[in-house]
Amino acid sequence: MNHRLLRSAVVLATACFALPALADGQGIVLKGGTVHTGTGTKIDNGVVVLGTDGKILSVGTTVPTGAYKVVDCTGKVVTAGFVDYATQLGVVEVSLEKSTRDGDGGGDDVRAAFRVSDGFNPNSAVIPIQRTGGITSAVVAPSGGFVKGQSAWIDLHGPGAFARVAKAPVAMHVGLGQGTMGSRGATVLALRELYDDVAFYAKNRKKFDVGQSRKLAASRLDLEALSLTVGGTVPVVFHVDRASDIRTALQLAKELNLRPIIHGGAEAWMVKGELAAGKVPVVLDSMANLPQSFDALGTREDNAAVLAAAGVPVVLSVFDTHNARNVRQMAGNAVRGGMDWNAALAAVTTNPAAAAGMADYGTLEKGKIANVVVWSGDPFELSTHVDAMYIGSVEVSLANRQSALFKKYRKLPRRGAPAKYDEIDTDMPE
């Protein structure tokens, strides 16, 4: 690449995104909008008050007195910030460039000790782009291997950076299904052996440390990481699509005392009764309407609607890091497929937060984290855009590398005039 073009790209990606601080240490009042609290309540002409401590002070219809910055949201819609539960934000910059991919633990099939948060880049240029779709938080998940490793929860804004890790680990990720360890039976056998060794290691730690125990199926750090999942302290996300594999995951979770989450779930509608009985969250793509593999022959476009109606906690995801901002389209498509509007809102706010154990997120209630989005209209409509975003009460710029490039090249030079690649416009739009 021409060195001047490369320098331009680097400047655009890293140097020109300024995030405004909370104005003069004041709280913020969002008044006059239609407020969807995420608890099933809609407030017309609502008022949401954001405190200087990064939390919501109140939600109702009364405008408080005092030193607040008042924002008129009349004619607009206010919701909690959206969450995509299945991304690699901050660990994948360019998918086809190996040096920018840090989401794969590499090496052994068992990578339980791998923490995706260790390679997280809070200044990734991919992150600000996702905020334009109302995404204020995301789960960053590991990839590759049988036991893939540990995911993390990020907020898409942090002190001095585009984002920050708010919680790690969020979950342990395990692949089941055809091809994981050769065959389905071999995969289940390997998982049982692993957890047998977890129990053995817990009872024989001292002997293991001095080399007086039998050989174990994983390293010390992997076994210690897996031990956190026993009893449900850290949930296990099973990457499965086929109905029989989902049932196997549920049976294993019961047998090994794990707290399961289903990732993919193309045929989850076939197992809706078991999933609902256990209140097992299912992370799925509501746009999937054709099978992408033999494990997903039963794919149907109303999967999310069927599961939600049965009482299953549905979590919607794009399953595409660079397009996580389109999760609102997943919700809109789920509504088109028969899902209740409020259930679709929960699927991108409340449910992913609950699945990740982030009880302070996902709804607009007093004391909750003040991750709030002001929309120009119904957030599930394609014509709607984000008017304002607040993460931890801080108003966050929606400027990003794409908007910078649009502004830079909106007015092209006259034909025949030389392009000036060194002149980078750093005046970012708000």
ZIQUIVEN-V527717 format. One record per backbone hydrogen bond with DSSP energy under -1.0 kcal/mol. CO is the residue of the C=O (numbers start at 1). NH is the residue of the N-H. E is the energy in kcal/mol with one decimal. If there is no record, write none. Layout:
co = <CO,CO>
nh = <NH,NH>
e = <E,E>
This chain:
co = <2,3,4,5,6,7,8,9,10,11,22,23,27,28,29,30,31,33,34,35,37,41,43,46,47,48,49,49,50,51,54,55,56,58,60,66,69,71,73,76,77,78,79,82,82,84,87,88,88,90,91,94,97,98,100,103,109,109,111,114,115,116,117,121,130,130,131,134,136,137,138,139,140,146,147,149,150,151,152,153,153,154,155,158,161,164,167,171,172,173,174,177,183,184,185,186,187,188,189,190,191,192,193,194,195,196,197,198,199,200,204,205,206,207,208,219,220,221,222,223,226,228,229,235,236,237,238,238,239,240,241,242,243,244,245,246,247,248,249,250,251,252,253,257,259,261,262,263,265,267,268,271,272,273,274,275,281,282,283,284,285,293,296,300,302,303,304,305,306,307,308,313,315,320,321,323,324,326,326,327,328,329,330,331,332,333,334,335,340,341,342,343,345,346,347,348,349,350,351,352,353,354,358,360,365,368,369,370,371,372,373,374,374,375,378,381,385,388,389,390,391,394,400,401,402,403,404,405,414,420,422,426>
nh = <6,7,8,9,10,11,12,13,14,15,25,26,69,50,71,48,73,46,78,43,364,37,35,32,60,30,57,58,28,54,370,51,367,49,47,68,29,31,76,34,375,36,373,136,137,139,141,91,92,121,102,97,100,101,93,143,146,147,114,150,118,119,120,124,133,135,134,82,156,84,154,87,152,175,111,173,116,170,140,166,167,138,164,161,158,155,153,151,237,148,239,180,187,188,189,190,191,192,193,194,195,196,197,198,199,200,201,202,203,204,208,209,210,212,211,223,224,225,226,227,229,234,232,172,261,174,240,263,176,265,267,246,247,248,249,250,251,252,253,254,255,256,258,231,236,238,283,240,268,270,271,275,276,277,278,280,262,315,264,317,288,296,299,303,306,307,308,309,310,312,311,282,284,323,324,326,327,329,330,331,332,333,334,335,336,337,339,338,344,345,346,347,348,351,316,83,353,354,355,356,358,357,361,369,368,56,371,393,81,390,79,387,388,77,381,384,376,374,396,372,394,391,404,405,406,407,408,409,417,423,424,428>
e = <-2.5,-2.3,-2.1,-2.3,-2.4,-2.5,-2.6,-2.2,-2.0,-2.2,-1.6,-2.9,-2.7,-3.3,-3.5,-2.4,-3.8,-3.0,-2.7,-2.9,-3.0,-2.1,-2.9,-1.7,-2.5,-3.0,-2.9,-1.1,-2.2,-1.4,-2.6,-3.1,-3.2,-2.6,-3.1,-1.7,-3.0,-2.5,-2.3,-3.0,-3.6,-2.8,-2.6,-2.3,-1.6,-2.4,-3.0,-2.0,-1.2,-2.3,-4.2,-2.0,-2.2,-1.9,-1.8,-2.3,-1.7,-1.8,-2.0,-3.1,-1.7,-1.1,-1.2,-1.5,-1.5,-1.3,-2.0,-2.7,-2.9,-1.2,-3.1,-2.0,-2.0,-3.1,-2.5,-2.5,-2.1,-2.3,-3.1,-2.5,-1.6,-2.1,-2.1,-2.3,-1.6,-2.3,-3.0,-2.2,-3.6,-2.2,-2.9,-1.5,-2.0,-2.3,-2.4,-2.3,-2.0,-2.5,-2.5,-2.1,-2.2,-2.1,-2.2,-1.8,-1.8,-2.2,-2.9,-2.0,-1.3,-1.5,-2.4,-2.2,-1.0,-3.5,-1.5,-2.5,-2.3,-2.2,-2.4,-1.7,-1.6,-1.4,-1.9,-2.7,-2.0,-2.9,-1.2,-2.9,-1.6,-3.0,-2.1,-2.1,-2.3,-1.9,-2.4,-2.3,-2.4,-2.8,-2.4,-1.9,-2.7,-3.0,-2.9,-3.4,-2.7,-3.0,-3.5,-1.5,-1.8,-1.6,-2.0,-2.3,-2.6,-2.3,-1.6,-2.4,-2.7,-2.9,-3.0,-2.1,-1.3,-1.3,-1.6,-1.5,-2.6,-2.4,-2.6,-2.2,-1.2,-2.5,-1.3,-2.1,-2.6,-1.4,-1.3,-2.3,-1.9,-1.1,-1.3,-1.9,-2.3,-2.6,-2.0,-2.0,-2.1,-1.7,-2.6,-1.8,-2.3,-2.1,-2.3,-1.6,-1.2,-3.0,-1.9,-2.4,-1.5,-2.5,-2.7,-1.6,-3.1,-1.2,-1.8,-2.8,-2.0,-2.7,-2.2,-2.2,-2.3,-3.0,-2.2,-2.9,-1.7,-1.9,-2.0,-1.4,-2.4,-3.0,-2.6,-2.4,-1.4,-2.4,-2.2,-2.3,-2.3,-2.3,-2.5,-2.3,-2.6,-1.2,-1.2,-1.6>
